[in-house]
Structures are given as C-alpha cells and as structure tokens.
Amino acid sequence: MNERETLKVNEKGHLEIGGCDCVELAKEFSTPLYVFDEAHIRNMMRVYRDTIQREYDGNGIVLYASKAFSCKAIYRIAMQEKIGVDVVSGGELYTALSVGFPAERIYLHGNNKLPHELREAVEAGVGTIVADAYPEADLLDAEAARAGRIQEVLIRINPGVEAHTHAYVQTATPDSKFGFSVADGAAERFCAYILSKKHLRLKGFHCHIGSQIFEKQSFVIAAEKVMRFCAEIKQKLSFEAETINLGGGFGIWYAEGDKKISAEGYGEYLSALIDTVKEECERCGLKRPYLIVEPGRSIVGEAGITLYTVGAIKDIPGIRKYVSVDGGMFDNPRYCLYQSKYTALLANRAAELPCERVAIAGKCCESGDLIGVDMNLPAAKWGDLLAVLSTGAYNYSMASNYNRNAVPPAVLVCDGKAEYIVKPQSYEDIVRNDVIPTRLK
Ligand SMILES: Cc1ncc(COP(=O)(O)O)c(C=O)c1O
C-alpha cells in the first residue's frame, strides 16, 4: 500500500480511503464503485505547480491530462488549484467548459481533430491548439479567420525516444501516429507551413514520449532533443520557440515491481526536466521558454481504487482459481489492452495476508475479461468486498457499456465524507439513445 495516500486499514480491519470505511462506502453506494481520494489529487497538482513556481520562476504551467479521468469535478479541482488542462476531444472540451474552466488555460490535442472540434475550440477561445496534421492547420487557419482571431498553436514533434514501457503507450518511436518526426525533416517542414499561416501564431513545440515510464533519463533525453530542435529551427527558419511542452508520462505504482514514488519524487522528475531545459538554453544560446508539462496518470492514478463484490468462484484443479467480481472489462479494460498488473485486497478483511494466487475475472462474456491473473489474495468467498488499487487513471475514462453493463458511478472522498462525482447509470440511461426504426414498429 502506498504510504502517501490516505489508504489504511482501520481498527475494524477494513480498508479506509480518505477517512471513509470501504465497507460503509459499498453499503451506501453499492458496487462496482470507483472511489477517488481528493487530497491525493490536489497534492499531486500542487507538487507540479509549486515545482515550476520555485525552480523555474513560475514561467510555465502544469496541465492535467484529462484523458486519464475526465468528469466535471476533476476540472473543477484543476481550476481551483489554478493549473491548466489538456483535452483531446470535443467531449472533454465541453466537460471542462461546462464548469467554467478558463478557456485560455485549455490545450487541445489529438492526431485527428475533427472539423467540428476545431471550430468548437476556436469559438470557445481555447488558448492553445497542438497541431498534428496539414489539413488541420488549414482548417484551423480558416476557423481563426472566421472568428476574427489569431489562434496560438504548438506543433507536436516526434523527437524519436525509446521509452521503456508497453508498445501501445510509446508515442515517440519512428512508427507512431503522433507528431512530426524530427529525424526525417517532417517537423521542420510543418513548422515552415504553420509559420506561413496568417491566422495562426506558432508558439513552440510539444512532445510526449509515452506513458507509465519510470526512467528519468528518457524524459531528459526527450527534453534535450526538443531544445536542440528549437536551436536548429531558430537557425534555419529564424523562429525561436517561446513555449515548449514536454508532455506527461510519469509512471505510477500498480503492483510489485513498480517503483513507489513519493509526491516529492514526482517533483524531482519535473526538476530534472527544468534543469535540462536551463542547461540546453545556456548551451544553445536560447531564451528560456515558457515550460509546460501535462501529467495525467501520476495525478489521479494512485488516488483511485475500485470496489467490487466477489461473486462466483471457480477452482480448476491444477490450472487456476477464478474469483469473479461484479465488474470487469467494462469498468477497467486495461488488462485486456495491455495485460496490466494490479494489486487487490479484500477490503472487508484488509488485515489478512494473501494466501493464494488467483485470477480476478469480470462478468463479461469474454474469456479475456480479467482484472488480472496471478493476483495474491486471502481466500476470497462470495460476498467479500474486493478493492483493486491504483485504478484512478484510464479506468473510468476507458469504460464502456459492453454487454449493456452500466458504467459504475464514482465518488470523491475527503475527510471521512463521500459524494458522487459521477452518478450511477440506470437501465433507462443505457437504452436512452436506442431507437426503433419506423419499419420495425
Ligand atoms: C499528449 C499527451 N499528454 C499527456 C498525456 C498524459 O500521460 P500520463 O497520463 O501518462 O501522464 C498523454 C497520454 O496519453 C498524452 O497523449
């Protein structure tokens, strides 16, 4: 368990988060249930924000990468913490704007932004759009002209950095749908193209090398490469970047083998980036740019847990024991996508030590519908309350209604109080958009 969280085992032997007993949470809100620890989220946002303030004279901003977990409450928290957000779709943008998030602190990403998304962003006055395609630049220029404004943009570049993480979350290898390659000159050509656009104002460059990365050196190399690209572009195109955005990607603890990083430890990742940017500016004779980072997983990942009720248990002698829960790939598809590892415990008997290795199965009609295999647990029985840890990022945001299961609700806990931030879906919600065509009536 991670010491920096408010996760603990209370005197009843129950798991507690944010001062709330998980057994009580399950009684009040039912399962499956996502639970988010507000103090953890705020603390992480502050660590990044304060590091930029302290070590870079406040000349930058932390953006919360809201794809990790997007709902109205999280944008409200980011707003209160005076940070920015990164959004990647019209839906995320709409959600952020719906709580009054200041548009100038919103950055829009995406490798294939849709025409209506670009229009919505320009109309809303979104501060910066991270350009990642030629037709997008044309559309954006036209939208900005229509709105009578100059749109600030960054260009997503691919600096070519191998990061040690799952292939599906590496984004800066030569074979990537994201960004323009520095190595083959594509980034330079796109830069010249953007500079030729009348209604676009190029501010600088963005890169994001991938997710769930622990090696500081991978981030440092990426920062060096971005700064060297800035120097090259200054020389070749007489354009000096005012802003650089180094993305997110800091790894979190999920299971044995993952590093446990303290909040201050994450600040040190950012310090390493800041030092690199300063050194490279010195070396290349560049002005210190406005510096942006956009962590998602490290802000919300360990802040969240999912509570499930144990149902059917199937022990196949000599093969495997399956412990089934009332959730599955519809609330957490990460095992199916990346064979992700998790840690689970019985929240109603949280002090008990694990005594067996089991597979935790979901309730969907797919053999691959698992939360994990080789999970260490005490002997679970029907009705036990199972907690899966570190599910705050890329769980709710990747959830679906597969098999017409309802996406579970989410509660925010703080100082022993819990409130919904996402209400439960009813069957009626699930069929809301279904229509019987006239000829079937
Ligand atoms: C452009 C960009 N920025 C930031 C992030 C956030 O990454 P993480 O949640 O690993 O910090 C992502 C994740 O995919 C991304 O694509």
The ligand as an SDF file (V2000), in Angstrom:
LIG
                    3D

 16 16  0  0  0  0  0  0  0  0999 V2000
   -0.2140   14.3320  -25.4080 C   0  0  0  0  0  0  0  0  0  0  0  0
   -0.2960   13.6740  -24.0900 C   0  0  0  0  0  0  0  0  0  0  0  0
   -0.0040   14.3790  -22.9830 N   0  0  0  0  0  0  0  0  0  0  0  0
   -0.1070   13.8330  -21.7520 C   0  0  0  0  0  0  0  0  0  0  0  0
   -0.5090   12.5400  -21.5830 C   0  0  0  0  0  0  0  0  0  0  0  0
   -0.6270   12.0000  -20.1870 C   0  0  0  0  0  0  0  0  0  0  0  0
    0.1910   10.9340  -19.9570 O   0  0  0  0  0  0  0  0  0  0  0  0
    0.2200   10.2700  -18.4980 P   0  0  0  0  0  0  0  0  0  0  0  0
   -1.1790   10.0290  -18.1070 O   0  0  0  0  0  0  0  0  0  0  0  0
    0.9930    9.0400  -18.6850 O   0  0  0  0  0  0  0  0  0  0  0  0
    0.9030   11.2560  -17.6050 O   0  0  0  0  0  0  0  0  0  0  0  0
   -0.8110   11.7500  -22.7000 C   0  0  0  0  0  0  0  0  0  0  0  0
   -1.2360   10.3550  -22.5480 C   0  0  0  0  0  0  0  0  0  0  0  0
   -1.5360    9.6350  -23.4250 O   0  0  0  0  0  0  0  0  0  0  0  0
   -0.7140   12.3400  -23.9930 C   0  0  0  0  0  0  0  0  0  0  0  0
   -1.0050   11.6510  -25.0920 O   0  0  0  0  0  0  0  0  0  0  0  0
  1  2  1  0
  2  3  1  0
  2 15  2  0
  3  4  2  0
  4  5  1  0
  5  6  1  0
  5 12  2  0
  6  7  1  0
  7  8  1  0
  8  9  2  0
  8 10  1  0
  8 11  1  0
 12 13  1  0
 12 15  1  0
 13 14  2  0
 15 16  1  0
M  END
$$$$
